[in-house]
Amino acid sequence: MSNISSTPLPLDRKCSLALIAPLEAILFDIDGTLCDSDPLHYYAFREMLQEVGFNGGIPITEEFYSEHFSGKNNEYLCSTVFHDWDLQTARKFLDDKEAMFRRLAAEQLEPVKGLDKLRKWIENQGFRRAAVTNSPRASGELMISSLGLSDFFEILVIGVECTRAKPFPDPYLKALETLQVSHKHAFIFEDSVSGVKAGVAAGMPVVGLGTRNPETWLTDAGATFVIRDFEDPKLWEALEELERKAEATTVAT
């Protein structure tokens, strides 16, 4: 279940979030951002699709999963990948797949490296925070709980509960509205193309997580820069620059 490949990222890409100083809030996607959950989603889709004879019974590849499933909400999948299925059948299949994912995640979910370090830094700085996901609410809540972040996030925004899910900006705009924070003083962590596009459309810088998707996919979608994980030196250089700029602004005023 853990053999889904990831792409190495170069270390020499210049990164900066200075334009949003002073920072007030950080918004997080969940799947693939807080945790490397794609292998579990891929396994569930591969096994269940093979059972129903999808693609002539040939198991889907990691590449097919990344292109057609990763970061997509279930209603989108109903109208694209499963467009020739009866809508009720497609929705039932996807509900059952999410249930299988939750069973796997309850036992196997692990945080992305450096998440605890970042969490402590955010709490010490007193920044606002929200989780924003295209996953169903039950899956989003289970992942947050399994990672020990139930008390960390102030709100959880579910894409399909908004007017439009990612890649539209609505979920991130709803998070900003609820937190009462301007897009000019917030940024986003995302791992998928649809999520990056949603964040950019909401007017915020997006730091891409190269957990599974190629760096070029994320930068082409508009990511400000891409990191390997939350211990990546590029991230901490950008955060330290934000701190320095905020301190300079305070002194000047």
C-alpha positions as CSV (number, residue, x, y, z in Angstrom):
1,M,0.0,0.0,0.0
2,S,3.0,2.3,0.5
3,N,4.7,1.8,-2.9
4,I,3.2,4.9,-4.6
5,S,6.2,6.9,-5.8
6,S,7.2,10.4,-5.0
7,T,9.3,12.8,-7.0
8,P,12.6,14.2,-5.6
9,L,12.6,18.0,-5.3
10,P,15.5,20.3,-5.9
11,L,16.8,22.4,-3.0
12,D,17.8,25.5,-4.8
13,R,14.5,27.0,-5.6
14,K,14.2,30.6,-4.1
15,C,11.2,31.0,-1.8
16,S,9.6,33.9,-0.1
17,L,6.3,34.7,1.7
18,A,7.4,38.2,2.7
19,L,4.6,40.0,0.9
20,I,2.0,38.7,3.4
21,A,3.7,40.1,6.5
22,P,2.5,40.4,9.1
23,L,1.2,36.8,9.0
24,E,-2.1,36.2,10.7
25,A,-3.3,32.8,9.6
26,I,-2.2,29.5,7.9
27,L,-4.6,27.3,6.1
28,F,-4.0,23.6,5.5
29,D,-5.3,21.0,3.2
30,I,-5.4,17.6,4.9
31,D,-4.9,14.6,2.5
32,G,-1.3,14.5,1.3
33,T,-0.5,17.7,3.2
34,L,-0.8,16.9,6.9
35,C,-0.4,13.2,6.2
36,D,0.8,11.0,3.3
37,S,-2.6,9.5,2.8
38,D,-2.5,9.0,-1.0
39,P,-1.1,5.4,-0.7
40,L,-4.2,4.4,1.3
41,H,-6.6,6.1,-1.1
42,Y,-4.8,4.5,-4.0
43,Y,-5.0,1.1,-2.4
44,A,-8.7,1.4,-1.7
45,F,-9.5,2.6,-5.2
46,R,-7.4,0.0,-6.8
47,E,-8.8,-2.9,-4.9
48,M,-12.5,-1.8,-5.1
49,L,-12.3,-0.9,-8.8
50,Q,-10.8,-4.2,-9.7
51,E,-13.6,-5.9,-7.8
52,V,-16.2,-4.2,-10.0
53,G,-14.4,-4.9,-13.2
54,F,-13.3,-1.3,-13.9
55,N,-10.9,-1.0,-16.8
56,G,-11.6,-4.6,-17.7
57,G,-10.5,-5.7,-14.3
58,I,-6.9,-4.4,-14.8
59,P,-5.7,-2.7,-11.7
60,I,-5.4,1.1,-12.0
61,T,-1.8,2.5,-12.0
62,E,-0.4,5.0,-9.6
63,E,-0.2,7.5,-12.5
64,F,-3.9,7.0,-13.3
65,Y,-4.8,7.6,-9.7
66,S,-2.6,10.7,-9.5
67,E,-4.1,12.2,-12.6
68,H,-7.8,11.3,-12.1
69,F,-8.4,10.9,-8.4
70,S,-5.9,12.8,-6.3
71,G,-7.3,16.0,-4.8
72,K,-10.7,15.5,-6.5
73,N,-14.0,15.6,-4.7
74,N,-16.5,12.8,-5.0
75,E,-19.1,14.8,-6.9
76,Y,-16.4,15.7,-9.5
77,L,-15.5,12.0,-9.8
78,C,-19.2,11.1,-10.4
79,S,-19.3,13.4,-13.4
80,T,-15.9,12.5,-14.9
81,V,-14.3,9.1,-14.1
82,F,-17.7,7.5,-13.4
83,H,-19.8,9.5,-15.8
84,D,-21.2,6.4,-17.4
85,W,-22.3,4.9,-14.1
86,D,-25.7,5.5,-12.6
87,L,-25.3,8.4,-10.2
88,Q,-26.6,6.6,-7.2
89,T,-24.3,3.6,-7.9
90,A,-21.3,6.0,-8.3
91,R,-22.1,7.8,-5.0
92,K,-22.5,4.5,-3.2
93,F,-19.2,3.2,-4.5
94,L,-17.4,6.3,-3.4
95,D,-19.0,6.3,0.0
96,D,-17.9,2.6,0.4
97,K,-14.4,3.5,-0.8
98,E,-14.2,6.3,1.8
99,A,-15.3,3.9,4.5
100,M,-12.5,1.5,3.4
101,F,-10.0,4.4,3.5
102,R,-11.1,5.3,7.0
103,R,-10.5,1.8,8.2
104,L,-7.0,1.8,6.8
105,A,-6.3,5.3,8.0
106,A,-7.3,4.5,11.6
107,E,-4.5,2.0,11.8
108,Q,-1.8,3.3,9.4
109,L,-2.0,7.1,9.1
110,E,1.3,8.9,9.8
111,P,2.0,12.7,9.9
112,V,4.2,14.3,7.3
113,K,7.7,14.8,8.7
114,G,8.1,18.0,10.7
115,L,4.4,18.5,11.3
116,D,4.8,18.6,15.1
117,K,7.6,21.2,14.8
118,L,5.4,23.4,12.6
119,R,2.4,23.0,14.9
120,K,4.4,24.1,17.9
121,W,5.8,27.1,16.0
122,I,2.3,28.2,14.9
123,E,0.9,27.8,18.4
124,N,3.8,29.8,19.9
125,Q,3.2,32.6,17.3
126,G,-0.5,32.6,18.0
127,F,-1.5,32.4,14.3
128,R,-5.1,31.5,13.3
129,R,-5.5,28.1,11.5
130,A,-8.0,26.2,9.5
131,A,-8.2,22.8,7.7
132,V,-9.7,22.9,4.3
133,T,-10.4,19.7,2.4
134,N,-12.3,18.1,-0.4
135,S,-12.7,14.9,1.6
136,P,-16.0,14.0,3.1
137,R,-16.5,15.4,6.7
138,A,-16.2,11.9,8.3
139,S,-12.8,11.3,6.6
140,G,-11.5,14.8,7.4
141,E,-12.5,14.6,11.0
142,L,-10.9,11.1,11.3
143,M,-7.6,12.2,9.8
144,I,-7.4,15.3,12.1
145,S,-8.2,13.2,15.1
146,S,-5.8,10.5,14.2
147,L,-3.0,13.1,13.8
148,G,-3.8,14.6,17.3
149,L,-4.9,17.9,15.8
150,S,-8.5,18.2,16.9
151,D,-7.6,21.0,19.3
152,F,-5.2,22.6,16.9
153,F,-7.6,23.6,14.1
154,E,-10.2,26.3,14.9
155,I,-12.4,25.2,12.0
156,L,-12.7,22.5,9.4
157,V,-14.1,23.5,6.0
158,I,-15.5,20.8,3.7
159,G,-15.4,21.5,0.0
160,V,-18.7,19.9,-0.9
161,E,-20.4,21.8,1.8
162,C,-19.5,25.0,0.0
163,T,-21.1,26.4,-3.1
164,R,-18.2,25.0,-5.1
165,A,-15.4,22.7,-4.0
166,K,-11.7,22.9,-4.9
167,P,-10.3,23.8,-7.5
168,F,-12.7,26.8,-7.0
169,P,-11.6,29.2,-4.3
170,D,-14.9,28.9,-2.3
171,P,-13.6,26.6,0.5
172,Y,-10.6,28.8,1.2
173,L,-12.6,32.0,1.1
174,K,-15.1,30.5,3.6
175,A,-12.1,29.7,5.9
176,L,-10.9,33.3,5.7
177,E,-14.4,34.7,6.3
178,T,-14.9,32.4,9.4
179,L,-11.5,33.3,10.8
180,Q,-12.1,37.0,9.9
181,V,-8.6,37.2,8.3
182,S,-7.6,39.0,5.1
183,H,-6.2,37.0,2.2
184,K,-3.3,39.5,2.3
185,H,-2.1,38.1,5.6
186,A,-2.5,34.3,5.1
187,F,-1.0,31.5,3.1
188,I,-1.8,27.9,2.4
189,F,-0.2,24.4,2.4
190,E,-1.4,22.2,-0.4
191,D,-0.3,19.0,-2.2
192,S,-2.6,18.7,-5.1
193,V,-3.1,20.7,-8.4
194,S,-6.7,21.3,-7.6
195,G,-5.9,22.6,-4.2
196,V,-3.1,24.9,-5.4
197,K,-5.4,26.3,-8.0
198,A,-8.1,26.9,-5.3
199,G,-5.7,28.7,-3.1
200,V,-4.3,30.9,-5.8
201,A,-7.8,31.8,-7.0
202,A,-8.5,32.8,-3.4
203,G,-5.6,35.3,-3.6
204,M,-3.1,33.7,-1.3
205,P,0.4,32.3,-1.7
206,V,0.4,28.5,-1.7
207,V,3.3,26.4,-0.4
208,G,3.2,23.1,-2.3
209,L,3.9,19.8,-0.5
210,G,5.8,17.4,-2.9
211,T,4.5,14.4,-1.0
212,R,3.4,12.6,-4.2
213,N,2.7,14.9,-7.0
214,P,5.6,16.2,-9.2
215,E,6.9,19.6,-8.4
216,T,6.3,20.8,-11.9
217,W,2.5,20.1,-11.6
218,L,2.3,22.2,-8.4
219,T,4.4,25.1,-9.7
220,D,2.5,25.1,-13.0
221,A,-0.7,25.4,-11.0
222,G,0.7,28.4,-9.2
223,A,2.5,27.2,-6.1
224,T,4.9,29.9,-4.8
225,F,7.4,27.2,-4.0
226,V,7.4,23.5,-3.2
227,I,8.8,21.7,-0.1
228,R,9.6,18.0,0.6
229,D,8.0,18.1,4.1
230,F,7.7,20.5,7.0
231,E,11.4,20.2,7.9
232,D,12.5,21.5,4.5
233,P,15.0,24.4,5.0
234,K,13.2,26.4,2.3
235,L,10.1,26.6,4.5
236,W,11.9,27.7,7.6
237,E,13.9,30.3,5.7
238,A,10.6,31.7,4.4
239,L,9.0,31.7,7.9
240,E,12.1,33.3,9.5
241,E,11.9,36.0,6.8
242,L,8.3,36.6,7.6
243,E,9.2,37.0,11.3
244,R,11.9,39.5,10.6
245,K,9.7,41.6,8.3
246,A,6.9,41.6,10.9
247,E,9.3,42.7,13.6
248,A,10.7,45.5,11.4
249,T,7.2,46.7,10.7
250,T,6.4,46.8,14.4
251,V,9.5,48.8,15.2
252,A,8.8,51.2,12.4
253,T,5.3,51.9,13.7
